[in-house]
């Protein structure tokens, strides 16, 4: 890691470290199914992307950092898609349980 930091411009190294931190946070959020934290990571990544665009325009960061950013964005898109699918599944389960409970109450009232 230190050799990599010495061989790259400071701004590029900072971007790479921030992207790696985002990736680790995203992995941890996925493992713990912490969707709020995943949203926080997405917001941080958006901020990094904006700063990276400015740095690249000024010549302070290379395409290598942009490629790493794109890979992380792709990872987050997949993670957020999984979160949405799980949310949809859980909402459907909740609706099913609500309907079962309602049917059971109706059946109990009807039997009386």
C-alpha positions in Angstrom: 0.0 0.0 0.0 2.8 2.5 0.9 4.6 1.8 -2.3 1.5 2.5 -4.2 1.0 5.8 -2.4 4.6 6.9 -3.1 4.3 6.0 -6.9 1.1 8.0 -7.5 0.3 11.7 -7.2 -1.1 12.6 -3.8 -4.5 13.5 -5.2 -4.8 10.2 -7.0 -3.8 8.3 -3.9 -6.4 10.1 -1.9 -9.1 9.3 -4.4 -8.1 5.6 -4.5 -8.2 5.5 -0.7 -11.6 7.1 -0.5 -12.9 4.7 -3.2 -11.5 1.8 -1.3 -13.2 3.0 1.9 -16.5 3.4 0.1 -16.1 -0.2 -1.2 -15.4 -1.6 2.2 -18.4 0.3 3.7 -20.6 -1.0 0.9 -19.5 -4.5 1.5 -20.2 -4.2 5.3 -23.6 -2.7 4.6 -24.5 -5.5 2.2 -23.3 -8.1 4.7 -25.4 -6.6 7.5 -28.3 -5.7 5.2 -28.0 -2.1 6.4 -29.7 -0.4 3.6 -29.5 3.0 5.2 -25.7 2.7 5.4 -25.7 1.6 1.7 -27.5 4.9 0.9 -24.9 6.8 2.8 -22.2 5.1 0.8 -23.9 6.0 -2.4 -24.1 9.7 -1.3 -20.4 9.7 -0.4 -19.6 8.0 -3.7 -21.5 10.8 -5.5 -19.4 13.4 -3.7 -16.2 11.6 -4.7 -17.4 11.4 -8.3 -18.0 15.1 -8.4 -14.6 15.9 -7.0 -12.9 13.3 -9.3 -14.5 15.0 -12.3 -13.0 18.3 -11.3 -9.6 16.7 -10.6 -9.5 14.9 -13.9 -10.4 18.1 -15.8 -7.5 19.8 -14.0 -5.2 16.9 -14.8 -4.7 15.9 -11.2 -6.2 12.4 -11.5 -5.9 9.7 -14.2 -8.3 7.4 -15.9 -7.2 4.6 -13.6 -9.1 6.3 -10.7 -12.1 6.9 -13.0 -12.1 3.2 -13.9 -12.1 2.2 -10.2 -14.9 4.7 -9.6 -17.0 3.1 -12.4 -16.4 -0.4 -11.0 -17.6 0.8 -7.6 -20.6 2.5 -9.1 -21.5 -0.8 -10.8 -21.1 -2.7 -7.5 -23.4 -0.2 -5.8 -26.0 -0.4 -8.5 -26.2 -4.1 -8.0 -26.3 -3.8 -4.3 -29.1 -1.2 -4.4 -31.0 -3.4 -6.9 -30.7 -6.3 -4.4 -31.9 -4.0 -1.6 -34.9 -2.9 -3.7 -35.8 -6.5 -4.5 -35.6 -7.5 -0.9 -37.7 -4.5 0.1 -40.3 -5.5 -2.5 -40.3 -9.1 -1.2 -40.7 -8.0 2.4 -43.5 -5.6 1.6 -45.3 -8.5 -0.2 -44.8 -10.8 2.7 -46.2 -8.1 5.0 -49.2 -7.6 2.8 -49.8 -11.4 2.7 -49.6 -11.6 6.5 -52.0 -8.7 6.8 -54.5 -10.4 4.5 -54.1 -13.7 6.4 -54.7 -11.9 9.7 -57.8 -10.1 8.3 -59.2 -13.4 6.9 -58.6 -15.1 10.3 -60.4 -12.3 12.1 -63.3 -12.4 9.7 -63.5 -16.2 10.0 -63.5 -15.9 13.8 -66.2 -13.3 13.8 -68.3 -15.3 11.3 -68.1 -18.4 13.5 -69.5 -16.6 16.5 
